Amino acid sequence: MTATDQPFSEEGLHRQTARRKLTELLGKETIVGLHKRSDLQGWYAVISVWAVVALAMATIVWAQSQPLWMAIPIIAVAITVIAGRQLGMAILMHEASHRSLFNNVWLNDNLTNWLCGHPIFLEIHKYRKHHFIHHAKTGTDEDNDYSLIRGLPTTRASLIRKFTRDCLGMTGVKALFGMVLMNAGVLKWTVASDTEKLPRNGRSNWDYVKTFFQQAWPTLLTNFTLFALLSALGQPQLFLAWIIAYLMPYYLFIRIRALAEHAMTEQCPDMLKNTRSTKAGFLARAFVAPFHVNYHIEHHALAAISFWQLPKLHKLLREKDAVPELPSYWSVLKLVSSRTS
């Protein structure tokens, strides 16, 4: 039994009732069909995300031979594209945490971990444990991701300051430092904004160092491998582009995604009210909504279905008038920054 199926909690009972209503609305056969998974789709997703990273890096190499006035904007766009695909890796790891990216369990838990999780400082088993609590407690104060959307709406100036910190890398450096402390066992592991210091329990500083390397070696290894590969190709500077993408636009995209999914929705157990789906055009899909993550109501309604099934589920629910018309990301940002003082 997963954390999303807790029968003895009020939230669990409410969600079970909601899923029964969803089955009555769509039919059991349709629900079963939506849970079909595909190794082919999973392989395509993982390969495509790295293919775009490779293309963006090739573009940077080409831009370096161009005049400076032309090279700078091209390189900036390429780095932004890499950050969008880093978010894509995070989304694919999220899919695999639900074991819905591949039909094969080993591919979900191992291949995705190495090719999508570790390169961006994430680990699927830690994330799965954290994320299932989010699904079980969405819309309540016990949601472990609630800190990402607490205190909204804010002012437009405040939101701009947050975005500026993201773009300057301040958020990324802080998050990276936090990741080091979490891997060392100083802080409890989380992907949210709240931090919790763990008791020392007699551990020495050397114990913390050993714990860090025991926990972080897959991330260190995957990033060193990427650096070594780029160096072997004669382009070690491209690893700097990878790091800049991670520290700067990546965290901007994560913030926008978090705001779109749950900010200023109702604090209640109803997944149709405590979650938001958002309209995503080409640019949104490239940067903040890869792999149909914008269909977030649909994901919370049937968390185990694959990302490529989400548009179909949305279409079915819209035909039944069960979900609202999708707002744009721009309209959500205006909503969350609507406080005047």
C-alpha positions in Angstrom: 0.0 0.0 0.0 1.4 3.4 -0.9 1.1 6.7 1.0 -1.6 7.8 -1.5 -3.9 5.0 -0.4 -4.2 5.6 3.3 -7.7 4.1 4.2 -7.6 5.1 7.9 -7.1 8.9 7.4 -9.8 11.4 6.7 -7.8 12.6 3.6 -7.4 9.0 2.4 -11.1 8.3 2.7 -11.9 11.5 0.8 -9.5 10.6 -2.0 -10.9 7.0 -2.2 -14.4 8.5 -2.6 -13.2 10.9 -5.3 -11.6 8.1 -7.2 -14.8 6.0 -7.0 -16.6 9.1 -8.5 -14.0 9.3 -11.2 -14.5 5.6 -12.0 -18.3 6.2 -12.2 -17.7 9.2 -14.4 -15.3 7.6 -16.9 -16.0 3.9 -16.6 -13.8 1.2 -15.2 -12.6 0.1 -18.7 -11.5 3.6 -19.5 -9.6 3.9 -16.2 -7.9 0.6 -16.8 -6.9 1.7 -20.3 -5.4 5.0 -19.0 -3.1 3.0 -16.8 -1.4 1.4 -19.8 2.3 2.0 -19.7 4.9 1.9 -22.4 8.6 1.2 -22.3 8.9 2.8 -25.8 7.4 6.0 -24.6 9.7 6.0 -21.6 12.8 5.4 -23.7 11.7 8.1 -26.1 11.3 10.6 -23.2 14.7 9.9 -21.7 16.6 9.9 -25.0 14.8 13.0 -26.2 15.7 15.0 -23.1 19.4 14.3 -23.5 19.2 14.8 -27.3 18.0 18.4 -26.8 20.7 19.0 -24.2 23.3 17.8 -26.7 21.8 20.0 -29.4 21.9 23.0 -27.1 25.5 22.3 -26.3 26.4 22.0 -30.0 24.7 25.3 -30.5 26.9 26.9 -27.8 30.0 25.5 -29.6 28.9 27.0 -32.9 28.0 30.3 -31.2 31.5 30.7 -29.8 32.8 31.2 -33.4 30.3 34.0 -34.0 30.7 37.8 -33.3 30.2 38.6 -29.6 27.0 40.5 -30.1 25.5 37.4 -31.7 27.1 34.8 -29.5 26.0 36.1 -26.2 22.2 35.9 -26.8 22.5 32.5 -28.5 24.5 31.0 -25.7 22.0 32.5 -23.1 19.1 30.9 -25.0 21.0 27.6 -25.2 21.7 27.6 -21.5 18.0 28.3 -20.8 17.0 25.4 -23.1 19.4 23.1 -21.1 17.7 24.2 -17.9 14.3 23.4 -19.4 15.6 19.9 -20.1 17.0 19.6 -16.6 13.5 20.3 -15.4 12.4 17.6 -17.9 14.7 15.2 -16.2 13.2 16.1 -12.8 9.7 15.4 -14.3 10.8 12.1 -15.7 12.2 11.1 -12.3 8.9 12.2 -10.8 7.1 9.9 -13.3 9.4 7.0 -12.4 8.8 7.6 -8.7 5.2 6.6 -9.4 6.6 3.7 -11.5 4.7 5.1 -14.5 7.5 6.1 -16.9 8.4 2.6 -17.9 6.4 -0.7 -17.7 9.6 -2.3 -16.4 10.1 -1.6 -12.7 14.0 -1.9 -13.0 14.0 0.8 -15.7 11.9 3.1 -13.5 14.0 2.7 -10.4 17.5 2.4 -11.9 17.8 3.7 -15.4 15.8 6.8 -14.6 17.7 7.4 -11.4 21.0 7.4 -13.2 20.0 9.2 -16.4 17.6 11.7 -14.9 17.8 11.9 -11.1 21.5 11.8 -10.2 22.7 14.3 -12.9 20.5 17.0 -11.3 21.3 16.1 -7.6 18.1 14.1 -7.0 17.6 10.5 -5.9 14.4 8.6 -6.8 14.0 6.6 -3.6 14.3 9.6 -1.3 12.1 11.6 -3.6 9.4 8.9 -3.8 9.1 8.8 0.0 8.8 12.6 0.2 6.4 12.8 -2.8 3.9 10.2 -1.6 3.3 12.3 1.5 2.6 15.3 -0.8 -0.1 13.2 -2.6 -1.6 11.9 0.6 -1.7 15.3 2.3 -2.4 17.8 -0.6 -4.6 20.6 0.4 -3.7 20.3 4.1 -1.2 21.9 6.4 0.6 18.5 6.6 1.5 18.7 2.9 5.3 18.6 3.0 5.4 20.7 -0.2 3.1 23.4 1.3 6.1 25.7 2.0 6.5 26.2 -1.7 3.2 28.1 -2.0 2.7 29.4 1.6 1.9 33.1 2.1 0.3 33.9 -1.3 -0.8 36.1 -2.8 2.3 38.3 -2.7 3.0 41.7 -4.4 4.3 42.0 -7.9 7.5 43.5 -6.6 8.0 40.6 -4.2 7.5 38.1 -7.0 10.0 40.0 -9.2 12.6 39.9 -6.4 12.1 36.1 -6.1 12.5 35.7 -9.9 15.6 37.9 -9.8 17.2 35.8 -7.1 16.5 32.7 -9.2 18.0 34.2 -12.4 21.1 35.4 -10.6 21.7 32.0 -9.2 21.2 32.9 -5.5 18.3 30.4 -5.1 20.3 27.7 -6.9 23.4 28.2 -4.7 21.3 28.1 -1.6 19.5 24.9 -2.8 22.8 23.3 -3.7 24.3 24.1 -0.3 21.2 22.6 1.3 21.5 19.5 -0.8 25.1 19.1 0.5 23.9 19.4 4.1 21.0 16.9 3.4 23.4 14.4 1.9 25.7 14.8 4.8 22.9 14.1 7.2 22.8 17.6 8.8 19.3 18.3 7.4 16.3 16.1 6.7 16.0 15.4 3.0 13.3 17.5 1.2 12.6 19.2 -2.1 10.5 21.9 -0.4 11.5 25.2 1.2 11.3 24.1 4.9 14.4 22.8 6.5 14.7 20.5 9.5 18.0 20.0 11.3 18.6 16.4 12.3 20.0 15.6 15.8 23.8 15.2 15.9 23.6 12.0 18.0 27.3 12.0 18.7 28.5 12.2 15.1 31.8 13.9 14.4 32.5 16.3 11.5 34.3 13.4 9.8 31.1 11.3 10.1 29.3 14.0 8.2 31.9 14.0 5.5 31.7 10.2 5.1 27.9 10.3 5.0 28.0 12.9 2.3 30.2 10.8 0.0 28.2 7.7 0.8 25.0 9.5 -0.2 26.2 11.8 -3.0 28.7 9.6 -4.9 26.1 8.8 -7.7 25.6 12.5 -8.3 29.3 13.2 -8.2 30.0 10.3 -10.5 27.4 11.2 -13.1 28.5 14.9 -13.2 32.2 13.9 -13.4 31.3 11.5 -16.2 29.5 14.3 -18.1 32.6 16.6 -17.5 34.9 13.9 -18.7 32.9 13.2 -21.8 32.7 16.9 -22.7 36.5 17.2 -22.1 37.2 14.2 -24.3 35.3 16.0 -27.0 37.5 19.0 -26.5 34.7 21.2 -25.0 35.1 21.1 -21.2 33.6 24.6 -21.0 30.2 23.1 -21.8 30.1 21.6 -18.3 30.1 25.2 -17.0 27.0 25.8 -19.2 25.4 22.7 -17.5 26.1 24.1 -14.0 25.0 27.6 -14.9 21.7 26.2 -16.3 21.2 24.3 -13.1 21.9 27.2 -10.7 20.0 29.9 -12.6 17.0 29.3 -14.9 16.3 25.8 -13.6 15.2 27.1 -10.2 13.2 29.9 -11.9 11.3 27.2 -13.8 10.8 25.1 -10.7 9.3 28.1 -8.9 6.9 28.8 -11.8 5.9 25.2 -12.0 5.2 25.0 -8.2 3.1 28.2 -8.3 1.0 26.9 -11.2 0.3 23.5 -9.7 -1.0 24.4 -6.2 -0.7 28.1 -5.4 -3.9 29.8 -4.2 -6.0 26.7 -4.7 -8.4 25.6 -2.0 -7.0 24.1 1.2 -9.2 21.0 1.2 -8.8 17.3 0.4 -10.6 17.6 -3.0 -8.1 17.0 -5.7 -10.2 19.0 -8.2 -10.0 22.0 -6.0 -6.6 21.8 -4.3 -4.7 21.4 -7.6 -4.5 23.3 -10.8 -4.0 22.3 -14.4 -2.5 25.0 -16.7 -2.5 25.7 -20.4 0.9 25.1 -21.9 2.0 26.4 -25.4 5.3 25.6 -27.0 7.4 27.9 -24.8 5.7 26.6 -21.6 6.3 23.0 -22.6 9.9 23.8 -23.4 10.7 25.5 -20.1 8.2 25.0 -17.3 5.8 22.2 -18.4 7.8 19.4 -19.9 6.1 16.0 -20.5 2.6 17.3 -19.8 3.2 18.1 -16.2 0.8 21.0 -16.7 -2.1 18.5 -16.4 -1.7 18.5 -12.7 -5.3 17.9 -11.6 -5.3 14.9 -13.9 -2.1 13.6 -12.3 -3.5 13.9 -8.8 -6.7 12.3 -9.9 -4.9 9.2 -11.3 -1.3 9.5 -10.0 -0.2 6.2 -11.5 -0.9 6.9 -15.2 1.9 7.8 -17.6 2.6 11.4 -18.6 1.6 10.6 -22.2 -1.9 9.6 -21.1 -2.6 12.9 -19.2 -3.8 14.9 -22.3 -6.3 12.1 -23.0 -7.5 12.1 -19.4 -7.9 15.9 -19.5 -10.0 15.7 -22.7 -12.3 13.0 -21.1 -12.7 15.1 -18.0 -13.4 18.3 -20.0 -16.1 16.4 -22.0 -17.7 15.5 -18.7 -17.3 19.1 -17.4 -15.4 17.7 -14.4 -12.4 20.1 -14.7 -12.3 23.8 -15.4 -11.0 25.5 -18.5 -7.2 25.8 -18.3 -5.7 29.2 -17.2 -2.4 30.4 -18.7 0.8 30.5 -16.8 0.7 34.2 -17.2 -2.7 34.5 -15.5 -1.6 32.3 -12.6 1.5 34.6 -12.1 -0.8 37.6 -12.1 -3.0 35.9 -9.5 -0.3 35.0 -7.1 1.2 38.5 -7.3 -2.2 40.3 -7.0 -1.6 41.7 -3.5 -1.3 45.5 -3.6 0.6 46.1 -0.4 
